[in-house]
Each structure stands twice: as C-alpha cells, then as structure tokens.
Amino acid sequence: MSEPTELVAYRLEAAAPGSDALAAYLTLNDPARRNALSDALLDQLSASLRRAAADSRVRVVVLTSSHPRVFSSGGNLDAFADDRATITKYAGLGRFPALFRTLTGIDKPVICAANGDVLAGALGIALACDLIIAKASIRLGCPEINVGAFPFMISALIFRATGRLLANELMMTGRLVSADEAAAAGLVNKVVPDGEFDGALHQWVGDIAGKSPLLLGMGKRALAATRDMPLDSALDYLQAQLALAFTTDDLAEGVQAFKEKRPPRWRNA
C-alpha cells in the first residue's frame, strides 16, 4: 500500500473570530490504515509539534484525525511482526517516549480533539496532551493484550491519569470504554454530542488562546516539573515560580484588566 506523503496535515486558523492569535491544527491523515502509528507518522507528528512550538503566533495546538470514526488505531501491527532485526525494532521504540516528552515539554497548551476511537498507543498520545475533548460516540482503550502485546510504554501515562485498578483492568483485559466512562475515570476532560463537537472545540480553543501565553507556558512547565516531586520540594519550586510570575507585565495587566472590566492586552504575546 502506498503511503500518503502528508501523514500529518498542518494548518493554522484564527483561534477565535477577529483574533490575531492562531491555533495550529495537526491532523492525523492516514485513514486507509486508521492512522496507525507508523514510524513515518510519528516522525511527522513530532516535527509538526516542534513547528507549532516555534511559531510565536500559535497559542494553542490541536491534535485531531481525518478518519470519520478513528482518531488512531495505535501502533503499527505489521511492524511488530515483520522480519527486521530486533535491534532495529528496538531503536524505533524511542519515538514514543520522545513524542510524549515533546507533548509535555512544549510551552503551549495541546488539546487532543478525539473525534474518533482512541486506541492503544494513541491513548498514550492523548494522555500526554494537556486536555482531551471527545465525541460522545467514541471509545478509548488499550487492546494490545488481545494480540499478544502489552501497553508497556503508555502504562505510565494511564497510571498518572486514573486509578490503579481501572488502569490494570484496561491493560489486562483489553476492554474498551465509552467516552462517558472515560470522563468519569479521569481519562477525558469533556464529552460532547457528536453534532456539537466542532463548536465545542472551537470555543475551548478560543478561550484558552485568550489567556496569557507567557503564564500558560510557565504554568505548564511547573506542572511537568513538580508532578513527581515530593510535596516539600514541589512547594519550594512552585513558590519560586510564583515569585517569578510577579515580575511579569502580564500578571499586572491581567489584574488591571479585571478591575477595568475589559479584555487583557497581553504584553508578552
């Protein structure tokens, strides 16, 4: 099967009507293979994320899919069972943790717009994003065990998003959950009816893009840095970040705009 050149489509849109802020939409675009996470697709996705991170006009990044029912089916099963040397396969595995680190490491909020089923390794990508909005009709899960594999790489992300027992159930049974069940378990932020999905996504994008990009970036870095710290160390780090925030023009502008009942004019945009 020939591989489409653009496995991840990249486009910029105004984050909100009349706004100069932009949102970068990264669309998984290999529908014939249900957006299986091939090496080429993962490479293009990582490159697209770096491109969005480097563009000062971009305030929000959105990951979505061109497939009508599937966000991504997960890892490329054909690659699991091919006859490449083991060392070659092992080298390729680094793409997943590198992508997860990129998603959590860039300063801009990343939204997973789950407009189709989020399966296997794709669940890890979704959980590495900052926010997940899902269509009500989709399913999520890690069915790797059904084909004799185990979701080793994404288990760390699942355990950080939900309770141990549910995480074990998903990984050991391969059961898929509905969007509503995923939301109740903390795996999804927001579930919306399918017909309202695009409108809800754009409203979310516009709202987030209207916040201070400087403070959002500082906050995202702080969350990543302190997630696994002991409490005392985390509090010391966060106190230092709050003190740094006090020195920014944006904090002063945000308070002044609130008092004057007007939209803020971020000076570090």
Secondary structure, 3 states (H helix, E strand, C coil): CCCCCCCEEEEEEECCCCCCCEEEEEEECCHHHCCCECHHHHHHHHHHHHHHHHCCCEEEEEEEECCCCEEECCECHHHHCCCCCHHHHHHHCCHHHHHHHHHHHCCCCEEEEECCEEECHHHHHHHHCCEEEEECCCEEECHHHHHCCCCHHHHHHHHHHCCHHHHHHHHHHCCCEEHHHHHHCCCCCEEECHHHHHHHHHHHHHHHHCCCHHHHHHHHHHHHHHCCCCHHHHHHHHHHHHHHHHCCHHHHHHHHHHHHCCCCCCCCC
